[in-house]
């Protein structure tokens, strides 16, 4: 569920036809309903997607998680923060200069991530990418997991909803 939210549409899931999703909602184990409550329609039971029947998603998850290291989710770095990376990185620099810390509390996940100033700063490295300058910092997610985000970014830019990404 976390991988789905952070990447928006991992490559290892398939969209389930609406009718099938409705039928399957009744088969969700009651103990599993709490996982989606408040985030998934149908009292946490409607899952309109299915993970592939193999362990292929482990490569995707491992690419993102890197054993729990802090990172800025691709949904932010590909759709929001990349429009004004300088302002974002200025904010990161202010935090790093001003505070000495050993942990970060993420805004959307109930956790207490061990991370110091250097690790916090590194979490925003994708916003520092500039191939013309010889520096490319890849997103943590696999490229195939970012396809939908990239398409959304391109479409929103094309229609003038958002400014063009300043990160290359």
C-alpha positions as CSV (number, residue, x, y, z in Angstrom):
1,X,0.0,0.0,0.0
2,X,2.8,2.4,0.9
3,X,4.6,1.6,-2.4
4,X,1.4,2.4,-4.3
5,X,1.0,5.7,-2.6
6,X,4.6,6.9,-2.9
7,X,5.0,6.0,-6.5
8,X,1.3,6.4,-7.6
9,X,1.2,3.5,-10.0
10,X,3.9,0.8,-9.6
11,X,4.6,-1.2,-12.6
12,X,3.9,-4.5,-10.8
13,X,0.2,-3.9,-10.5
14,X,-2.7,-4.4,-12.9
15,X,-5.9,-2.4,-12.9
16,X,-8.9,-4.7,-12.1
17,X,-12.1,-4.1,-14.0
18,X,-14.7,-2.2,-11.8
19,X,-17.1,-5.1,-11.6
20,X,-14.5,-7.5,-10.5
21,X,-13.2,-5.0,-7.8
22,X,-16.8,-4.7,-6.5
23,X,-17.2,-8.5,-6.4
24,X,-13.8,-9.0,-4.7
25,X,-14.5,-6.4,-2.0
26,X,-16.7,-8.9,-0.2
27,X,-13.8,-11.3,-0.1
28,X,-11.3,-9.0,1.7
29,X,-10.4,-10.5,5.1
30,X,-11.9,-8.2,7.8
31,X,-8.5,-7.9,9.4
32,X,-7.1,-6.4,6.2
33,X,-9.9,-3.8,5.8
34,X,-8.2,-1.6,8.4
35,X,-5.2,-1.2,6.1
36,X,-7.2,0.8,3.6
37,X,-9.8,2.5,5.9
38,X,-9.9,6.2,5.2
39,X,-7.8,5.8,2.0
40,X,-9.7,3.2,0.0
41,X,-13.4,3.4,-0.8
42,X,-15.8,0.7,0.4
43,X,-14.7,0.9,4.1
44,X,-11.2,-0.1,3.1
45,X,-12.3,-3.1,1.1
46,X,-12.3,-1.9,-2.5
47,X,-9.0,-2.6,-4.1
48,X,-9.3,-1.8,-7.9
49,X,-5.9,-3.3,-8.6
50,X,-4.0,-6.5,-8.2
51,X,-0.3,-7.2,-7.6
52,X,1.3,-9.6,-10.0
53,X,1.4,-13.2,-8.7
54,X,5.1,-13.3,-8.2
55,X,7.8,-11.6,-6.2
56,X,8.6,-9.1,-8.9
57,X,7.4,-6.2,-6.7
58,X,10.2,-6.9,-4.3
59,X,12.7,-5.3,-6.7
60,X,10.5,-2.2,-6.8
61,X,10.0,-2.1,-3.1
62,X,13.7,-2.6,-2.4
63,X,14.6,0.2,-4.8
64,X,12.4,2.6,-2.9
65,X,13.0,1.4,0.7
66,X,16.8,0.9,0.6
67,X,16.5,-0.6,4.1
68,X,14.5,2.3,5.5
69,X,16.7,5.2,4.3
70,X,15.0,8.5,4.2
71,X,13.8,9.8,0.8
72,X,11.5,12.3,-0.7
73,X,8.6,10.5,-2.5
74,X,8.6,10.6,-6.3
75,X,5.1,11.9,-6.3
76,X,6.5,15.1,-4.7
77,X,9.8,15.3,-6.6
78,X,8.2,14.5,-10.0
79,X,5.0,16.6,-9.8
80,X,5.4,19.4,-7.2
81,X,8.8,20.2,-5.9
82,X,10.6,19.9,-9.3
83,X,8.7,23.1,-10.4
84,X,10.7,25.2,-7.9
85,X,13.7,23.1,-6.9
86,X,15.8,26.1,-5.9
87,X,13.2,27.2,-3.4
88,X,12.9,23.7,-2.1
89,X,16.6,23.2,-1.8
90,X,17.0,26.6,-0.1
91,X,14.5,25.4,2.5
92,X,16.4,22.1,2.9
93,X,19.7,24.0,3.4
94,X,18.1,26.2,6.1
95,X,16.9,23.1,7.9
96,X,20.3,21.4,7.7
97,X,22.1,24.6,8.9
98,X,19.7,25.4,11.7
99,X,19.0,22.1,13.3
100,X,21.0,19.2,14.5
101,X,18.8,16.1,14.6
102,X,19.0,12.3,14.6
103,X,15.5,11.5,13.4
104,X,12.8,12.7,11.0
105,X,9.1,12.3,11.5
106,X,7.5,11.9,8.0
107,X,4.3,13.9,7.5
108,X,2.2,11.1,6.1
109,X,3.5,7.9,7.7
110,X,3.4,7.0,11.3
111,X,7.1,6.5,11.8
112,X,10.3,7.9,13.4
113,X,13.0,7.5,10.8
114,X,16.6,7.6,11.9
115,X,18.2,10.3,9.7
116,X,20.8,13.0,10.3
117,X,21.3,16.3,8.5
118,X,23.3,14.7,5.7
119,X,20.7,12.0,5.1
120,X,17.9,14.6,5.2
121,X,19.7,16.7,2.6
122,X,20.4,13.6,0.4
123,X,16.7,12.8,0.4
124,X,16.2,15.8,-1.9
125,X,19.0,15.0,-4.3
126,X,16.7,14.2,-7.3
127,X,16.0,18.0,-7.2
128,X,19.7,18.7,-7.8
129,X,19.8,16.8,-11.1
130,X,21.3,18.7,-14.0
131,X,22.7,16.5,-16.8
132,X,24.1,19.6,-18.6
133,X,26.2,20.2,-15.5
134,X,27.2,16.5,-15.4
135,X,25.1,15.7,-12.3
136,X,22.2,13.3,-12.4
137,X,20.6,12.0,-9.2
138,X,18.1,9.3,-10.0
139,X,14.8,8.9,-8.2
140,X,14.7,6.0,-5.8
141,X,11.8,4.3,-7.6
142,X,12.5,2.3,-10.7
143,X,11.9,4.1,-14.0
144,X,9.0,1.8,-15.0
145,X,7.3,2.8,-11.7
146,X,7.6,6.4,-12.6
147,X,6.0,6.2,-16.0
148,X,2.5,7.4,-14.9
149,X,3.9,10.2,-12.9
150,X,6.0,11.3,-15.9
151,X,3.0,11.2,-18.2
152,X,0.9,13.2,-15.7
153,X,3.7,15.7,-15.4
154,X,4.0,16.1,-19.2
155,X,0.2,16.4,-19.6
156,X,-0.3,18.9,-16.8
157,X,2.6,21.0,-18.2
158,X,1.2,20.8,-21.8
159,X,-2.2,22.1,-20.6
160,X,-0.6,24.9,-18.5
161,X,-1.9,23.5,-15.2
162,X,1.7,23.4,-13.8
163,X,4.9,25.0,-14.8
164,X,7.5,23.0,-16.6
165,X,9.8,20.9,-14.4
166,X,13.1,22.6,-13.6
167,X,14.7,19.2,-13.0
168,X,16.1,17.2,-15.9
